[in-house]
Amino acid sequence: PLAILFSAAYILTVCYAFNWIFAWAFSTHANIESVYITAFILALIISPIQSVHDTTFLIFALCASALAMASKYILAIRKKHIFNPAAIAVVICALAIHQGASWWVATASMLPLTLIGGFLITRKIRRFDLVISFVVPAVVGVCIVAFLKSTSFVGTLGQVAVSSPLVFFATIMLTEPLTTPPKKYLRIIYGILTGILFLPNIHIGPIYSTPEFALIVSNVFTYTVS
């Protein structure tokens, strides 16, 4: 618990500091609520600090937090950021310093909280169409892969539901209002596209898809149709 609290406080502090710097540099108003949301998402997908000598966490969390805040100001057009800040930050870190998100929130012990929190958020912003259009192709794709590999459907579905970031990703990150299409039919297409790219078996040469990579690719679709 102390490691999780320290990690969350560290990431929040760095995000707050860099957001203030970028807001000052761009002479604009800083959205504090957005800082909290992005910081807590990063804290839930980046593995908490392991010890007082864990410099890997300190550097990774620092870079991810700074990049997430920067993306809101630099990778933005008409005061609207193009990419999900947390997703683009960990993708850049994976490419630049070879440190990626662990999605440690995707565990059985965290699932009840994720389900409740995700349901309340999805209900509040009315994005059930988006969540369902994402989950269905993602689960169907997993079943097809399981069939081709002759593995157990029940075991595979259980692993996807409990030990994968499916629920957290669908309800917390995918539903970010600023990076989702404004119209319902476009949101459904957006959800289906992300659900297909969400499958870990999707790859282009040596580059395999990850949840965060799937999200930023779909963010490009959102910008194109919006």
C-alpha positions as semicolon CSV with decimal commas, in nm:
position;residue;x (nm);y (nm);z (nm)
1;P;0,000;0,000;0,000
2;L;0,277;0,246;0,082
3;A;0,445;0,182;-0,253
4;I;0,117;0,248;-0,437
5;L;0,053;0,567;-0,238
6;F;0,406;0,695;-0,296
7;S;0,390;0,615;-0,668
8;A;0,056;0,791;-0,708
9;A;0,177;1,096;-0,511
10;Y;0,500;1,113;-0,713
11;I;0,322;1,093;-1,048
12;L;0,059;1,345;-0,939
13;T;0,325;1,589;-0,824
14;V;0,522;1,562;-1,149
15;C;0,205;1,595;-1,360
16;Y;0,093;1,899;-1,163
17;A;0,433;2,066;-1,194
18;F;0,469;2,008;-1,568
19;N;0,109;2,107;-1,636
20;W;0,171;2,437;-1,458
21;I;0,490;2,492;-1,660
22;F;0,321;2,422;-1,994
23;A;0,017;2,632;-1,903
24;W;0,249;2,921;-1,820
25;A;0,455;2,871;-2,137
26;F;0,145;2,864;-2,359
27;S;-0,030;3,143;-2,163
28;T;-0,343;2,939;-2,105
29;H;-0,558;2,821;-1,816
30;A;-0,450;2,493;-1,654
31;N;-0,721;2,229;-1,621
32;I;-0,654;2,083;-1,275
33;E;-0,918;1,810;-1,301
34;S;-0,754;1,681;-1,618
35;V;-0,421;1,661;-1,435
36;Y;-0,572;1,444;-1,162
37;I;-0,737;1,210;-1,410
38;T;-0,424;1,156;-1,618
39;A;-0,200;1,118;-1,312
40;F;-0,420;0,853;-1,151
41;I;-0,448;0,661;-1,479
42;L;-0,069;0,657;-1,509
43;A;-0,042;0,543;-1,148
44;L;-0,270;0,248;-1,227
45;I;-0,091;0,132;-1,541
46;I;0,272;0,192;-1,439
47;S;0,407;-0,060;-1,187
48;P;0,449;0,100;-0,842
49;I;0,795;0,164;-0,703
50;Q;0,969;-0,150;-0,577
51;S;1,219;-0,001;-0,333
52;V;1,387;0,325;-0,235
53;H;1,656;0,246;-0,491
54;D;1,413;0,189;-0,778
55;T;1,548;0,451;-1,016
56;T;1,379;0,278;-1,310
57;F;1,037;0,372;-1,175
58;L;1,143;0,727;-1,092
59;I;1,277;0,791;-1,443
60;F;0,992;0,614;-1,624
61;A;0,720;0,784;-1,419
62;L;0,891;1,122;-1,461
63;C;0,914;1,085;-1,840
64;A;0,560;0,949;-1,876
65;S;0,410;1,222;-1,659
66;A;0,597;1,499;-1,841
67;L;0,506;1,361;-2,184
68;A;0,141;1,321;-2,087
69;M;0,118;1,684;-1,985
70;A;0,315;1,800;-2,290
71;S;0,079;1,615;-2,525
72;K;-0,213;1,825;-2,404
73;Y;-0,043;2,143;-2,519
74;I;0,191;2,044;-2,803
75;L;-0,004;1,761;-2,972
76;A;-0,319;1,972;-2,982
77;I;-0,510;2,156;-3,250
78;R;-0,756;2,436;-3,172
79;K;-0,708;2,378;-2,799
80;K;-0,807;2,011;-2,826
81;H;-0,549;1,738;-2,772
82;I;-0,543;1,465;-3,035
83;F;-0,419;1,169;-2,832
84;N;-0,516;1,025;-2,498
85;P;-0,241;1,178;-2,280
86;A;-0,165;0,868;-2,073
87;A;-0,164;0,640;-2,378
88;I;0,065;0,854;-2,596
89;A;0,302;0,906;-2,302
90;V;0,362;0,535;-2,236
91;V;0,389;0,460;-2,609
92;I;0,664;0,721;-2,649
93;C;0,840;0,589;-2,339
94;A;0,826;0,235;-2,475
95;L;0,991;0,349;-2,798
96;A;1,240;0,591;-2,642
97;I;1,353;0,433;-2,313
98;H;1,213;0,081;-2,357
99;Q;0,987;0,106;-2,052
100;G;0,620;0,025;-2,101
101;A;0,299;0,010;-1,905
102;S;0,242;-0,304;-1,699
103;W;-0,133;-0,245;-1,652
104;W;-0,104;-0,378;-1,296
105;V;-0,460;-0,260;-1,232
106;A;-0,579;-0,560;-1,438
107;T;-0,595;-0,809;-1,150
108;A;-0,873;-1,007;-0,984
109;S;-0,843;-0,805;-0,662
110;M;-0,887;-0,476;-0,848
111;L;-1,167;-0,597;-1,077
112;P;-1,463;-0,515;-0,844
113;L;-1,344;-0,155;-0,803
114;T;-1,275;-0,124;-1,174
115;L;-1,619;-0,257;-1,264
116;I;-1,801;-0,024;-1,023
117;G;-1,596;0,284;-1,109
118;G;-1,604;0,209;-1,481
119;F;-1,980;0,158;-1,480
120;L;-2,043;0,486;-1,299
121;I;-1,818;0,680;-1,539
122;T;-1,971;0,520;-1,848
123;R;-2,321;0,591;-1,718
124;K;-2,235;0,951;-1,629
125;I;-2,099;1,039;-1,974
126;R;-2,341;0,809;-2,161
127;R;-2,089;0,603;-2,354
128;F;-2,233;0,252;-2,329
129;D;-2,252;0,241;-2,709
130;L;-1,878;0,294;-2,728
131;V;-1,790;0,044;-2,456
132;I;-2,009;-0,230;-2,604
133;S;-1,884;-0,171;-2,958
134;F;-1,530;-0,213;-2,825
135;V;-1,583;-0,513;-2,596
136;V;-1,773;-0,728;-2,849
137;P;-1,507;-0,737;-3,126
138;A;-1,229;-0,764;-2,867
139;V;-1,390;-1,070;-2,703
140;V;-1,487;-1,225;-3,039
141;G;-1,130;-1,177;-3,158
142;V;-0,995;-1,347;-2,847
143;C;-1,233;-1,640;-2,903
144;I;-1,119;-1,674;-3,266
145;V;-0,755;-1,677;-3,158
146;A;-0,834;-1,934;-2,888
147;F;-1,009;-2,153;-3,148
148;L;-0,715;-2,132;-3,388
149;K;-0,473;-2,222;-3,109
150;S;-0,704;-2,499;-2,978
151;T;-0,709;-2,352;-2,628
152;S;-0,993;-2,346;-2,376
153;F;-1,263;-2,087;-2,446
154;V;-1,366;-2,067;-2,079
155;G;-1,010;-2,027;-1,957
156;T;-0,929;-1,769;-2,223
157;L;-1,241;-1,562;-2,157
158;G;-1,177;-1,578;-1,782
159;Q;-0,824;-1,454;-1,831
160;V;-0,940;-1,171;-2,056
161;A;-1,209;-1,060;-1,810
162;V;-0,999;-1,085;-1,494
163;S;-0,633;-1,056;-1,590
164;S;-0,636;-0,822;-1,886
165;P;-0,692;-0,443;-1,897
166;L;-1,015;-0,491;-2,095
167;V;-1,255;-0,344;-1,835
168;F;-1,030;-0,061;-1,718
169;F;-0,930;0,029;-2,071
170;A;-1,288;0,024;-2,206
171;T;-1,453;0,225;-1,930
172;I;-1,178;0,460;-1,813
173;M;-0,946;0,535;-2,104
174;L;-1,145;0,463;-2,421
175;T;-1,432;0,684;-2,306
176;E;-1,230;1,007;-2,273
177;P;-1,471;1,264;-2,426
178;L;-1,212;1,482;-2,603
179;T;-1,062;1,192;-2,801
180;T;-1,384;1,015;-2,899
181;P;-1,602;1,099;-3,202
182;P;-1,901;1,327;-3,135
183;K;-2,161;1,120;-3,323
184;K;-2,296;0,783;-3,212
185;Y;-2,235;0,589;-3,535
186;L;-1,877;0,721;-3,546
187;R;-1,824;0,616;-3,184
188;I;-1,939;0,265;-3,273
189;I;-1,687;0,250;-3,559
190;Y;-1,424;0,391;-3,323
191;G;-1,502;0,121;-3,066
192;I;-1,489;-0,160;-3,322
193;L;-1,158;-0,036;-3,463
194;T;-1,004;-0,014;-3,117
195;G;-1,142;-0,356;-3,023
196;I;-0,972;-0,516;-3,324
197;L;-0,642;-0,338;-3,258
198;F;-0,667;-0,430;-2,889
199;L;-0,586;-0,794;-2,970
200;P;-0,220;-0,866;-2,883
201;N;-0,189;-1,092;-3,190
202;I;-0,227;-0,793;-3,423
203;H;0,112;-0,680;-3,547
204;I;0,295;-0,511;-3,833
205;G;0,626;-0,690;-3,872
206;P;0,802;-0,694;-3,533
207;I;0,568;-0,430;-3,385
208;Y;0,285;-0,588;-3,186
209;S;-0,023;-0,400;-3,075
210;T;-0,073;-0,300;-2,711
211;P;-0,379;-0,136;-2,552
212;E;-0,214;0,205;-2,550
213;F;-0,097;0,170;-2,911
214;A;-0,448;0,066;-3,019
215;L;-0,589;0,374;-2,850
216;I;-0,360;0,631;-3,012
217;V;-0,417;0,479;-3,357
218;S;-0,791;0,510;-3,301
219;N;-0,741;0,866;-3,176
220;V;-0,614;0,951;-3,524
221;F;-0,943;0,816;-3,661
222;T;-1,133;1,042;-3,421
223;Y;-0,943;1,349;-3,534
224;T;-0,997;1,258;-3,899
225;V;-1,375;1,223;-3,873
226;S;-1,431;1,506;-3,624
